[in-house]
Amino acid sequence: MSAVDLQDPILDSGIRSINFFNGRLLTARDLTREQTANREVDKQLGQAIGDGVVNGFEVSKSRLLQSTTEAPMLTVTSGLAINRRGQTLQLTSDTDIALVREANGNVAALGFNECVPLQTGTFRAGAGVYLLTVAPAQTTEGRAAVSGLDRGIASCNTDLIVSTLQFRLVQLNPPLTDPEVDDESHLRNLVAYKCFGVDDLRLSVTDPFGPQLKQYGLLDSLRSTRLTDCDVPLAVFYWTLAGGVKFIDMWSVRRPPTRLNSTGGWSNFVDDRFRHDGEARFLQFQAQITELRQLTADPRTVAARDNFQYLPAVGVIPRTTGLRLGFEYRRFFQDQTYREPVFIEGARLERLIRDSTAYAPIKLGTGELIYLYEARQNVQATAGGGALIPQSYLIFSSGHMPFCGEARFDVNRYNYSNYSTVYD
């Protein structure tokens, strides 16, 4: 590496575009070079924004009649995403994806050379956990008219090169083990927290001055073997031959655009990824607890330990309201260390959730303290009765977070205040 003087241009990293002027003879090679220069600018802008889902790309079970247990289909909504190479991927309309592909289906012709799938094959049947991703693809359309000057050099007179996208599946077992996959009750939570990399992140707290943790979580471990930098993860789902698609979990892998590590050895404390992972832990729990309530005959009988190994630092649980069944906190937090619910002003709920993204999740069964709160506005509204009673809910938070149930007589309501809180 040689030194350069101030204000001397550094040519190695420059983007080279064509200098147009009247009288210049342009060739196809010149125009291709100009396209390449424009793509490089867009790529650098995309990398500066970060990789992830900008909007849309929500995944759910398809409602088409063609979707069956043996040959399920997923619906992906329209959206925009950016991959690690800075390439934008846009789906302009909601699309149904068949998970079982014909054995002679040819998708290789669509792939970029730099984005060749690292894991190939068809997914016909069986049980497994899969990662759905979206990646760039390319194909051609039509034929272009050519001049009669030299028809030999225009034998491949393709009219258009179409830059588009394709969906891919990456099987996650292995690295998930058979016993882990067989434990269906905890599988969704287990996969999510493997993707969050909570076990890896403990090393950063143990020795923040030690080796920098450049990668953590299940997806990072797949980057060198099955997952390319062209892929944007959309969702994880569990599919069995007998039961079809058992669950779809987006927030275990879905993230907003997130810049790559830029803060050196303290990245796991202040980088965008750490904050976005905290947000995803909250949203993943809320999605799972909502589905668990819908699929359980009587949610009041559900204990957290039956379906979760980890909880986010803050979560909101629906409770029974009239004919709408919800969870019963004494049963839900059975065998956990928790404090009886106290009132909290609704004005503090948003800050409580936002602050929770900076805290580690709660590992059940360790005796870690859990605070419970009731939002004063919610309790007051449900107590009032009437035709439009809102859903009752309970808030829990990690005992590592500041306690929010202290008496605040200048802002709390008389009948919904915590007059004294004495903990042994």
Secondary structure, DSSP 8 states (H G I E B T S, - for coil): -----TT----TT--------TT----HHHHHHHHHHHHHHHHHHHHHH-BEEEEE--EEE--STT--SSS-EEEE--EEEE-TTS-EEEE-S-EEEESS--TT---GGGS-GGG--SS-----SS-EEEEEEEEEEEEEEEE----SS-GGGGTT-EEEEEEEEEEEEEE-TTTS-HHHHH-HHHHHHHHHHHHHTHHHHHHHHH-TTSS-----SHHHHHTTTT--TT-EEEEEEEEETTTEEEEEESTTT----B----SGGGHHHHSHHHHHHHHHHHHHHHHHHHHHHHH-S-GGG--HHHH-SEE-SEEEEE--BTTB----HHHHTTTSEE---EEE-GGGHHHHHHHHTTS--EETTS--EEEEEEEHHHHHHHHT-SS-----EEEEEETTS-------TTTS-GGG--------
